[in-house]
Amino acid sequence: RDTSALVPALFLLGLGVATVLFDLPCTADETVGVEVGYLGRIFAIPLAILALLRQGDVARLFGWRGRTVFLDKTCICQTDAELQQSSIVKLGAFIGTSKRMLAIYSDVYLRRLWTAYEVAAFLCLRPVKDLRILPLEAPLLYLAMLSVSWVAQVSGIFTKQFLTMEEEAHAVTFWMASLAIFLIFRVVARSKATTLRNIAEFKITDCACAEEADRVLVYKNIAHLMQRTMGLDRSMPQDQVLAAFDDVVRYEFPRALRKQIGNFVFPYKSLMLIALLHDVPYLVDKLYAINNLPNHDVLATALLGAIDALAISPVTFLALQWVASRFLDVGRVPSAAWCLFGVTSVLSIWHLASHILPVLVETDIGLFSVSIFFVLLIVGLAFSHSCLF
């Protein structure tokens, strides 16, 4: 299991305790009118990225080996021809006995004979929910989003420390970071659209095979697979069997793709993690001022931080992601105009909400009302299948 979130969580917990007990470095913050810390915003996201990249190495030091994984290129012998052929013949058995499959997908995935056969075989033998499809560029782009968020945090600290036009500098930083994240969403949306177009034109006979001698064996395995799972007649000509196999790929793979990522390559829970890593360090840094604020202000600050991390920021990201996936095939000028309009509209709504909420929670009744609305909103997001999963 992914335990990378534990590292920044433990760091922020320790930093929160240290902030309350000791005098840590701080800087002035006009939003709360007192001095706040900044160590959480500087170190939380880098620690999260480091833990994400190196958690497996650390786990092995403590004897944890993780899941057993079958990777054909490493698990099938590449030097002994006889053993290799024996393993290839039994490839369907490996697929059939696997509980889950992870397909690290790129636009060449279904252009290769073996990978096309493997994923289709799994979809014939196992439910769609057991296939996990991960676009090849998604992890790198996710790390890029974390990096953009961190740069925005650190820039905010320095603008508050050294610039007199603090509000204007913060607005410029926010819009630039949002535009960078939007461009990341646009890249992923184009990749997904290309994927779906390639699947619609899929033909197993067009797939490349490093060893053409293997093609006969793969076709034979496909025939056995289709006879077993689809009930095809053994006397059916090979071209009809392969055409039926093509139909399975064209129908099942897009269904699995949509089930995995719905309308969004980065779902709500992934975006919520980025928002938490952006907002929670700031809340921890604000603990420096906890003794100088009334109880109502402390509760209001915690509530606004929770609303932003669990609702406003993820929903804003989802809206930006939706805008980025529209009008991909139009010309450059209409596409740029739509993107500019969509980004401006989404961010303007976000900016308006971020200014209205602090006013609403100034009274106890407003604080209670916003809390109830926030709980209902989170419950609604939890039951929104297309956003959460």
ROSERO-723034 format. One record per residue (C-alpha): x, y, z; residue in one letter; residue number from 1. Coordinates in pm, 1 decimal. Layout:
<sites>
<site <X; Y; Z>; 'a'; NUM> ...
</sites>
This chain:
<sites>
<site <0.0; 0.0; 0.0>; 'r'; 1> <site <101.3; 358.7; -62.5>; 'd'; 2> <site <223.3; 501.3; 267.5>; 't'; 3> <site <396.1; 810.6; 126.1>; 's'; 4> <site <134.8; 1043.0; 280.3>; 'a'; 5> <site <245.5; 931.3; 627.7>; 'l'; 6> <site <579.9; 1111.4; 600.3>; 'v'; 7> <site <443.4; 1466.9; 551.6>; 'p'; 8> <site <161.8; 1387.2; 797.2>; 'a'; 9> <site <409.0; 1290.6; 1070.9>; 'l'; 10> <site <627.2; 1589.6; 986.1>; 'f'; 11> <site <333.8; 1830.8; 1009.9>; 'l'; 12> <site <219.3; 1671.3; 1335.4>; 'l'; 13> <site <563.7; 1716.3; 1488.1>; 'g'; 14> <site <592.7; 2067.5; 1347.3>; 'l'; 15> <site <250.9; 2156.9; 1490.2>; 'g'; 16> <site <356.4; 2047.8; 1838.6>; 'v'; 17> <site <690.8; 2228.5; 1806.8>; 'a'; 18> <site <519.1; 2546.1; 1681.5>; 't'; 19> <site <297.7; 2559.9; 1989.3>; 'v'; 20> <site <580.4; 2479.7; 2234.7>; 'l'; 21> <site <878.5; 2666.0; 2087.7>; 'f'; 22> <site <962.4; 2989.0; 1904.4>; 'd'; 23> <site <1017.6; 2881.7; 1542.8>; 'l'; 24> <site <1101.4; 3109.0; 1245.4>; 'p'; 25> <site <803.2; 3320.0; 1142.8>; 'c'; 26> <site <694.1; 3596.5; 908.8>; 't'; 27> <site <415.7; 3856.5; 903.0>; 'a'; 28> <site <85.6; 3752.8; 744.3>; 'd'; 29> <site <-170.0; 4021.7; 665.5>; 'e'; 30> <site <-455.2; 3767.9; 627.8>; 't'; 31> <site <-456.6; 3694.8; 1001.2>; 'v'; 32> <site <-290.8; 4016.7; 1116.9>; 'g'; 33> <site <-15.7; 3840.3; 1315.4>; 'v'; 34> <site <306.7; 3652.2; 1254.2>; 'e'; 35> <site <288.3; 3289.8; 1133.4>; 'v'; 36> <site <544.6; 3018.2; 1065.0>; 'g'; 37> <site <658.7; 2900.9; 722.2>; 'y'; 38> <site <851.3; 2575.3; 773.7>; 'l'; 39> <site <543.9; 2362.4; 696.2>; 'g'; 40> <site <492.3; 2522.3; 355.3>; 'r'; 41> <site <860.9; 2491.0; 267.3>; 'i'; 42> <site <916.1; 2124.9; 362.1>; 'f'; 43> <site <581.5; 1937.1; 343.9>; 'a'; 44> <site <552.6; 1888.6; -34.3>; 'i'; 45> <site <924.1; 1808.2; -93.0>; 'p'; 46> <site <899.2; 1543.8; 180.8>; 'l'; 47> <site <584.4; 1403.1; 19.6>; 'a'; 48> <site <757.7; 1378.5; -320.2>; 'i'; 49> <site <1066.1; 1218.7; -164.6>; 'l'; 50> <site <852.5; 965.3; 22.3>; 'a'; 51> <site <650.7; 890.7; -292.5>; 'l'; 52> <site <965.7; 816.4; -491.8>; 'l'; 53> <site <1161.5; 628.1; -225.2>; 'r'; 54> <site <906.4; 457.5; 0.1>; 'q'; 55> <site <974.1; 118.4; -162.9>; 'g'; 56> <site <1347.4; 138.0; -93.8>; 'd'; 57> <site <1286.3; 229.1; 269.4>; 'v'; 58> <site <1026.4; -47.3; 310.4>; 'a'; 59> <site <1272.1; -309.7; 182.1>; 'r'; 60> <site <1522.7; -205.4; 449.3>; 'l'; 61> <site <1266.5; -324.2; 706.2>; 'f'; 62> <site <1201.0; -652.4; 526.1>; 'g'; 63> <site <870.4; -557.9; 356.7>; 'w'; 64> <site <864.9; -707.9; 8.7>; 'r'; 65> <site <528.2; -583.7; -114.3>; 'g'; 66> <site <300.5; -755.2; -364.8>; 'r'; 67> <site <398.3; -1039.8; -596.1>; 't'; 68> <site <388.0; -908.6; -952.2>; 'v'; 69> <site <414.6; -1092.1; -1285.3>; 'f'; 70> <site <596.6; -874.6; -1541.3>; 'l'; 71> <site <626.3; -1065.4; -1866.4>; 'd'; 72> <site <956.3; -915.3; -1983.2>; 'k'; 73> <site <1134.0; -1006.8; -1659.0>; 't'; 74> <site <939.9; -1318.7; -1556.3>; 'c'; 75> <site <963.3; -1491.8; -1896.6>; 'i'; 76> <site <1313.8; -1615.9; -1972.4>; 'c'; 77> <site <1477.8; -1415.2; -2251.5>; 'q'; 78> <site <1788.5; -1633.6; -2300.9>; 't'; 79> <site <1665.0; -1995.6; -2308.2>; 'd'; 80> <site <1449.1; -2038.0; -2621.5>; 'a'; 81> <site <1284.1; -2360.6; -2505.6>; 'e'; 82> <site <1195.2; -2224.7; -2160.5>; 'l'; 83> <site <1077.2; -1900.6; -2317.8>; 'q'; 84> <site <843.6; -2083.8; -2554.5>; 'q'; 85> <site <704.7; -2292.9; -2268.1>; 's'; 86> <site <635.7; -1975.4; -2066.2>; 's'; 87> <site <468.5; -1802.0; -2360.2>; 'i'; 88> <site <232.5; -2095.1; -2409.4>; 'v'; 89> <site <127.3; -2062.2; -2043.4>; 'k'; 90> <site <90.3; -1684.0; -2052.9>; 'l'; 91> <site <-288.8; -1713.2; -2051.6>; 'g'; 92> <site <-268.2; -1912.1; -1727.4>; 'a'; 93> <site <-60.3; -1638.6; -1562.6>; 'f'; 94> <site <-317.6; -1381.5; -1671.6>; 'i'; 95> <site <-612.3; -1593.0; -1560.7>; 'g'; 96> <site <-474.2; -1652.3; -1210.3>; 't'; 97> <site <-378.9; -1285.0; -1153.1>; 's'; 98> <site <-610.2; -1096.6; -917.5>; 'k'; 99> <site <-549.2; -757.6; -1076.9>; 'r'; 100> <site <-369.6; -609.7; -1374.8>; 'm'; 101> <site <-191.3; -275.8; -1405.3>; 'l'; 102> <site <-160.6; -145.3; -1759.9>; 'a'; 103> <site <86.5; 143.0; -1786.0>; 'i'; 104> <site <-67.2; 282.0; -2099.6>; 'y'; 105> <site <75.0; 489.4; -2384.1>; 's'; 106> <site <-46.5; 535.5; -2740.6>; 'd'; 107> <site <171.6; 240.9; -2853.4>; 'v'; 108> <site <22.1; -1.2; -2599.5>; 'y'; 109> <site <-242.9; -144.8; -2832.6>; 'l'; 110> <site <-9.9; -134.6; -3130.7>; 'r'; 111> <site <197.9; -418.5; -2990.3>; 'r'; 112> <site <73.8; -772.1; -3032.7>; 'l'; 113> <site <161.6; -909.7; -2691.5>; 'w'; 114> <site <32.0; -621.4; -2480.7>; 't'; 115> <site <-291.4; -609.0; -2681.9>; 'a'; 116> <site <-340.7; -981.4; -2627.2>; 'y'; 117> <site <-260.0; -963.3; -2256.3>; 'e'; 118> <site <-500.7; -681.0; -2172.2>; 'v'; 119> <site <-781.9; -828.3; -2383.1>; 'a'; 120> <site <-730.1; -1170.4; -2228.2>; 'a'; 121> <site <-751.5; -1022.8; -1880.4>; 'f'; 122> <site <-1072.5; -837.0; -1967.0>; 'l'; 123> <site <-1223.2; -1160.7; -2097.7>; 'c'; 124> <site <-1131.3; -1351.5; -1781.0>; 'l'; 125> <site <-1171.5; -1091.2; -1505.2>; 'r'; 126> <site <-1413.1; -804.4; -1423.5>; 'p'; 127> <site <-1334.9; -458.3; -1558.4>; 'v'; 128> <site <-1283.8; -327.6; -1203.2>; 'k'; 129> <site <-975.8; -551.7; -1165.6>; 'd'; 130> <site <-791.7; -374.1; -1448.1>; 'l'; 131> <site <-607.3; -56.9; -1346.4>; 'r'; 132> <site <-511.7; 169.9; -1637.1>; 'i'; 133> <site <-246.2; 430.7; -1567.0>; 'l'; 134> <site <-146.3; 669.6; -1847.2>; 'p'; 135> <site <230.9; 668.1; -1886.0>; 'l'; 136> <site <261.1; 1043.5; -1835.9>; 'e'; 137> <site <19.2; 1067.0; -1539.1>; 'a'; 138> <site <274.3; 1013.9; -1254.2>; 'p'; 139> <site <513.8; 1271.1; -1399.5>; 'l'; 140> <site <234.3; 1522.6; -1448.3>; 'l'; 141> <site <107.3; 1458.3; -1094.5>; 'y'; 142> <site <455.5; 1533.9; -959.8>; 'l'; 143> <site <455.6; 1847.0; -1176.5>; 'a'; 144> <site <128.3; 1957.7; -1013.2>; 'm'; 145> <site <278.0; 1904.7; -668.3>; 'l'; 146> <site <584.5; 2103.7; -773.5>; 's'; 147> <site <370.4; 2390.7; -907.0>; 'v'; 148> <site <176.8; 2395.1; -578.9>; 's'; 149> <site <502.8; 2408.3; -381.4>; 'w'; 150> <site <643.8; 2690.9; -595.7>; 'v'; 151> <site <321.1; 2886.6; -537.9>; 'a'; 152> <site <354.4; 2832.9; -161.2>; 'q'; 153> <site <718.5; 2939.2; -142.5>; 'v'; 154> <site <656.3; 3236.8; -373.3>; 's'; 155> <site <375.9; 3344.6; -140.8>; 'g'; 156> <site <613.4; 3339.6; 155.9>; 'i'; 157> <site <874.9; 3549.7; -20.8>; 'f'; 158> <site <624.9; 3802.8; -158.3>; 't'; 159> <site <486.1; 3855.5; 191.3>; 'k'; 160> <site <836.2; 3894.1; 330.1>; 'q'; 161> <site <1000.0; 4122.8; 73.4>; 'f'; 162> <site <734.9; 4289.7; -146.3>; 'l'; 163> <site <509.5; 4579.5; -54.4>; 't'; 164> <site <242.9; 4495.7; -320.2>; 'm'; 165> <site <162.3; 4169.8; -143.3>; 'e'; 166> <site <-194.0; 4119.4; -267.5>; 'e'; 167> <site <-107.0; 4188.7; -631.4>; 'e'; 168> <site <196.3; 3958.7; -618.4>; 'a'; 169> <site <-13.4; 3682.4; -463.7>; 'h'; 170> <site <-276.3; 3718.0; -738.1>; 'a'; 171> <site <-10.2; 3694.0; -1011.8>; 'v'; 172> <site <143.8; 3385.1; -847.3>; 't'; 173> <site <-197.1; 3221.9; -809.4>; 'f'; 174> <site <-297.9; 3279.9; -1172.3>; 'w'; 175> <site <36.7; 3160.1; -1307.4>; 'm'; 176> <site <22.7; 2842.6; -1096.4>; 'a'; 177> <site <-337.1; 2779.6; -1204.9>; 's'; 178> <site <-245.0; 2827.5; -1570.6>; 'l'; 179> <site <44.2; 2581.9; -1534.9>; 'a'; 180> <site <-188.7; 2322.1; -1379.9>; 'i'; 181> <site <-444.7; 2384.4; -1654.9>; 'f'; 182> <site <-181.3; 2320.8; -1923.1>; 'l'; 183> <site <-98.1; 1991.7; -1749.5>; 'i'; 184> <site <-467.2; 1896.0; -1765.5>; 'f'; 185> <site <-472.3; 1992.3; -2135.4>; 'r'; 186> <site <-179.6; 1760.3; -2213.3>; 'v'; 187> <site <-347.6; 1469.0; -2034.4>; 'v'; 188> <site <-682.2; 1537.3; -2205.7>; 'a'; 189> <site <-518.6; 1530.3; -2550.0>; 'r'; 190> <site <-344.7; 1202.7; -2463.9>; 's'; 191> <site <-673.5; 1046.9; -2353.4>; 'k'; 192> <site <-851.2; 1162.8; -2671.6>; 'a'; 193> <site <-572.2; 1010.7; -2884.1>; 't'; 194> <site <-604.7; 686.9; -2689.3>; 't'; 195> <site <-978.3; 659.7; -2754.9>; 'l'; 196> <site <-929.4; 732.8; -3126.3>; 'r'; 197> <site <-663.1; 463.6; -3153.5>; 'n'; 198> <site <-886.4; 209.1; -2978.9>; 'i'; 199> <site <-1172.9; 279.1; -3220.0>; 'a'; 200> <site <-942.3; 182.1; -3509.3>; 'e'; 201> <site <-787.7; -120.8; -3336.3>; 'f'; 202> <site <-708.2; -432.3; -3541.0>; 'k'; 203> <site <-501.0; -716.0; -3400.0>; 'i'; 204> <site <-360.5; -786.6; -3746.7>; 't'; 205> <site <-208.1; -434.7; -3753.7>; 'd'; 206> <site <-17.9; -485.8; -3427.5>; 'c'; 207> <site <358.6; -507.5; -3441.4>; 'a'; 208> <site <545.2; -810.9; -3309.7>; 'c'; 209> <site <918.4; -815.1; -3236.4>; 'a'; 210> <site <937.3; -1179.9; -3340.0>; 'e'; 211> <site <704.1; -1252.1; -3630.5>; 'e'; 212> <site <730.5; -1621.0; -3548.5>; 'a'; 213> <site <531.2; -1546.8; -3230.7>; 'd'; 214> <site <232.8; -1413.4; -3427.3>; 'r'; 215> <site <103.7; -1763.0; -3509.5>; 'v'; 216> <site <122.6; -1859.4; -3142.5>; 'l'; 217> <site <-60.2; -1542.9; -3031.4>; 'v'; 218> <site <-336.7; -1599.0; -3287.4>; 'y'; 219> <site <-369.9; -1955.5; -3161.9>; 'k'; 220> <site <-395.8; -1831.8; -2802.7>; 'n'; 221> <site <-659.4; -1577.4; -2910.6>; 'i'; 222> <site <-863.1; -1854.8; -3074.0>; 'a'; 223> <site <-853.2; -2063.5; -2752.6>; 'h'; 224> <site <-943.3; -1755.5; -2546.5>; 'l'; 225> <site <-1241.0; -1660.7; -2762.0>; 'm'; 226> <site <-1369.8; -2019.8; -2774.8>; 'q'; 227> <site <-1348.6; -2048.7; -2397.4>; 'r'; 228> <site <-1489.1; -1710.8; -2297.2>; 't'; 229> <site <-1716.5; -1614.2; -2587.7>; 'm'; 230> <site <-1832.6; -1961.7; -2694.0>; 'g'; 231> <site <-1709.1; -1931.4; -3052.8>; 'l'; 232> <site <-1723.9; -2241.1; -3270.9>; 'd'; 233> <site <-1390.8; -2419.2; -3316.5>; 'r'; 234> <site <-1451.0; -2439.2; -3690.9>; 's'; 235> <site <-1484.0; -2060.9; -3727.6>; 'm'; 236> <site <-1226.9; -1913.5; -3969.5>; 'p'; 237> <site <-933.3; -1731.9; -3813.9>; 'q'; 238> <site <-1020.6; -1394.5; -3964.6>; 'd'; 239> <site <-1365.8; -1404.6; -3801.2>; 'q'; 240> <site <-1214.5; -1504.1; -3466.1>; 'v'; 241> <site <-968.5; -1213.4; -3486.1>; 'l'; 242> <site <-1252.7; -976.9; -3583.2>; 'a'; 243> <site <-1446.6; -1087.6; -3272.0>; 'a'; 244> <site <-1131.7; -1026.6; -3065.6>; 'f'; 245> <site <-1103.6; -675.4; -3214.6>; 'd'; 246> <site <-1461.0; -603.7; -3105.3>; 'd'; 247> <site <-1378.4; -710.3; -2748.7>; 'v'; 248> <site <-1084.3; -468.9; -2734.7>; 'v'; 249> <site <-1281.0; -181.0; -2891.5>; 'r'; 250> <site <-1564.9; -223.0; -2640.8>; 'y'; 251> <site <-1403.8; -343.7; -2318.3>; 'e'; 252> <site <-1086.9; -133.5; -2309.8>; 'f'; 253> <site <-1262.5; 206.2; -2341.8>; 'p'; 254> <site <-1513.2; 84.5; -2081.2>; 'r'; 255> <site <-1227.3; -0.7; -1846.4>; 'a'; 256> <site <-1061.7; 333.2; -1923.4>; 'l'; 257> <site <-1377.2; 529.1; -1842.2>; 'r'; 258> <site <-1442.3; 323.3; -1528.9>; 'k'; 259> <site <-1089.5; 386.4; -1404.7>; 'q'; 260> <site <-1070.7; 760.1; -1466.3>; 'i'; 261> <site <-1431.5; 852.4; -1546.0>; 'g'; 262> <site <-1443.5; 1198.2; -1698.4>; 'n'; 263> <site <-1121.2; 1293.4; -1521.7>; 'f'; 264> <site <-768.1; 1152.7; -1551.6>; 'v'; 265> <site <-692.9; 1297.3; -1206.4>; 'f'; 266> <site <-996.0; 1209.1; -987.8>; 'p'; 267> <site <-1123.6; 1394.6; -683.3>; 'y'; 268> <site <-922.7; 1193.7; -430.2>; 'k'; 269> <site <-592.6; 1262.2; -612.8>; 's'; 270> <site <-666.5; 1632.7; -639.6>; 'l'; 271> <site <-776.0; 1643.1; -276.4>; 'm'; 272> <site <-432.8; 1510.7; -173.4>; 'l'; 273> <site <-263.1; 1797.0; -358.9>; 'i'; 274> <site <-501.3; 2045.6; -195.3>; 'a'; 275> <site <-431.4; 1897.6; 148.8>; 'l'; 276> <site <-55.6; 1923.0; 93.0>; 'l'; 277> <site <-109.5; 2284.9; -7.8>; 'h'; 278> <site <-348.5; 2394.0; 269.2>; 'd'; 279> <site <-264.1; 2183.2; 576.6>; 'v'; 280> <site <98.5; 2311.2; 602.6>; 'p'; 281> <site <-38.1; 2667.0; 601.5>; 'y'; 282> <site <-280.8; 2578.7; 881.3>; 'l'; 283> <site <4.4; 2425.5; 1080.9>; 'v'; 284> <site <213.5; 2738.0; 1024.2>; 'd'; 285> <site <-78.0; 2944.8; 1158.4>; 'k'; 286> <site <-55.4; 2756.3; 1490.0>; 'l'; 287> <site <222.9; 3003.0; 1570.9>; 'y'; 288> <site <-49.2; 3267.1; 1614.8>; 'a'; 289> <site <-302.5; 3047.4; 1795.9>; 'i'; 290> <site <-240.8; 3212.0; 2133.0>; 'n'; 291> <site <-303.1; 3556.3; 1985.1>; 'n'; 292> <site <-639.4; 3477.6; 1824.0>; 'l'; 293> <site <-988.6; 3444.6; 1977.5>; 'p'; 294> <site <-1143.4; 3096.0; 1988.5>; 'n'; 295> <site <-1395.4; 3191.0; 1718.4>; 'h'; 296> <site <-1116.8; 3297.1; 1480.6>; 'd'; 297> <site <-927.1; 2973.9; 1547.6>; 'v'; 298> <site <-1235.4; 2765.8; 1460.8>; 'l'; 299> <site <-1309.9; 2980.2; 1154.6>; 'a'; 300> <site <-951.6; 2944.0; 1029.2>; 't'; 301> <site <-959.2; 2565.4; 1073.1>; 'a'; 302> <site <-1299.5; 2540.4; 902.0>; 'l'; 303> <site <-1197.7; 2757.2; 605.4>; 'l'; 304> <site <-880.6; 2553.6; 562.6>; 'g'; 305> <site <-1078.1; 2227.5; 567.3>; 'a'; 306> <site <-1335.6; 2362.2; 319.5>; 'i'; 307> <site <-1063.2; 2476.2; 83.0>; 'd'; 308> <site <-865.1; 2151.2; 101.1>; 'a'; 309> <site <-1157.9; 1906.8; 84.3>; 'l'; 310> <site <-1402.7; 2093.5; -137.0>; 'a'; 311> <site <-1316.8; 2425.7; -301.6>; 'i'; 312> <site <-968.9; 2346.9; -438.0>; 's'; 313> <site <-1045.3; 1989.2; -560.5>; 'p'; 314> <site <-1370.4; 2102.5; -724.7>; 'v'; 315> <site <-1184.3; 2392.8; -887.4>; 't'; 316> <site <-925.1; 2146.5; -1019.0>; 'f'; 317> <site <-1203.0; 1922.0; -1150.3>; 'l'; 318> <site <-1363.6; 2218.4; -1326.1>; 'a'; 319> <site <-1028.9; 2316.8; -1480.1>; 'l'; 320> <site <-982.7; 1956.4; -1588.8>; 'q'; 321> <site <-1325.3; 1954.7; -1754.0>; 'w'; 322> <site <-1253.7; 2281.7; -1934.8>; 'v'; 323> <site <-916.4; 2142.6; -2050.7>; 'a'; 324> <site <-1086.1; 1839.9; -2208.7>; 's'; 325> <site <-1323.6; 2045.4; -2427.8>; 'r'; 326> <site <-1267.3; 2152.3; -2791.3>; 'f'; 327> <site <-946.0; 1958.9; -2845.0>; 'l'; 328> <site <-990.5; 1927.3; -3222.7>; 'd'; 329> <site <-1065.8; 2289.6; -3313.2>; 'v'; 330> <site <-808.0; 2533.0; -3449.0>; 'g'; 331> <site <-545.6; 2700.0; -3232.7>; 'r'; 332> <site <-719.9; 3037.1; -3207.9>; 'v'; 333> <site <-1067.6; 2900.9; -3106.8>; 'p'; 334> <site <-900.0; 2654.9; -2870.5>; 's'; 335> <site <-692.0; 2929.1; -2706.6>; 'a'; 336> <site <-998.4; 3154.4; -2677.2>; 'a'; 337> <site <-1201.7; 2876.6; -2512.5>; 'w'; 338> <site <-919.1; 2794.5; -2272.2>; 'c'; 339> <site <-877.3; 3157.8; -2173.1>; 'l'; 340> <site <-1252.5; 3199.2; -2118.7>; 'f'; 341> <site <-1284.4; 2871.0; -1925.5>; 'g'; 342> <site <-983.6; 2930.3; -1699.7>; 'v'; 343> <site <-1087.6; 3289.0; -1627.8>; 't'; 344> <site <-1444.7; 3183.4; -1541.7>; 's'; 345> <site <-1342.1; 2896.9; -1312.2>; 'v'; 346> <site <-1076.2; 3096.2; -1129.0>; 'l'; 347> <site <-1304.6; 3397.0; -1091.7>; 's'; 348> <site <-1566.3; 3179.9; -921.3>; 'i'; 349> <site <-1296.2; 3031.9; -697.1>; 'w'; 350> <site <-1166.4; 3378.8; -613.1>; 'h'; 351> <site <-1518.5; 3499.1; -532.1>; 'l'; 352> <site <-1584.8; 3200.2; -304.1>; 'a'; 353> <site <-1253.5; 3251.3; -121.1>; 's'; 354> <site <-1355.9; 3609.5; -39.8>; 'h'; 355> <site <-1719.2; 3540.0; 51.3>; 'i'; 356> <site <-1658.1; 3251.0; 293.1>; 'l'; 357> <site <-1441.6; 3447.2; 542.3>; 'p'; 358> <site <-1722.8; 3705.3; 565.9>; 'v'; 359> <site <-1986.6; 3435.6; 625.0>; 'l'; 360> <site <-1800.3; 3277.6; 917.8>; 'v'; 361> <site <-1752.1; 3603.1; 1109.3>; 'e'; 362> <site <-2058.3; 3523.4; 1324.1>; 't'; 363> <site <-2135.1; 3207.7; 1521.6>; 'd'; 364> <site <-2452.0; 3144.9; 1316.9>; 'i'; 365> <site <-2258.6; 3185.6; 993.4>; 'g'; 366> <site <-1987.8; 2951.3; 1118.8>; 'l'; 367> <site <-2247.3; 2685.7; 1205.8>; 'f'; 368> <site <-2433.3; 2725.4; 873.6>; 's'; 369> <site <-2116.2; 2700.2; 665.5>; 'v'; 370> <site <-2013.0; 2391.4; 864.5>; 's'; 371> <site <-2342.2; 2216.4; 784.1>; 'i'; 372> <site <-2319.6; 2310.6; 417.0>; 'f'; 373> <site <-1959.7; 2189.4; 406.0>; 'f'; 374> <site <-2052.4; 1848.4; 553.4>; 'v'; 375> <site <-2335.8; 1807.0; 300.2>; 'l'; 376> <site <-2101.9; 1903.4; 16.6>; 'l'; 377> <site <-1840.1; 1646.6; 118.2>; 'i'; 378> <site <-2109.0; 1376.6; 145.6>; 'v'; 379> <site <-2227.3; 1469.9; -204.0>; 'g'; 380> <site <-1874.3; 1444.1; -341.9>; 'l'; 381> <site <-1826.8; 1109.0; -168.0>; 'a'; 382> <site <-2128.1; 969.7; -352.1>; 'f'; 383> <site <-2023.9; 1118.5; -686.7>; 's'; 384> <site <-1874.8; 815.2; -860.4>; 'h'; 385> <site <-1730.3; 1003.3; -1156.2>; 's'; 386> <site <-1540.2; 1244.7; -931.9>; 'c'; 387> <site <-1420.1; 1020.8; -651.4>; 'l'; 388> <site <-1303.7; 712.0; -838.7>; 'f'; 389> 
</sites>
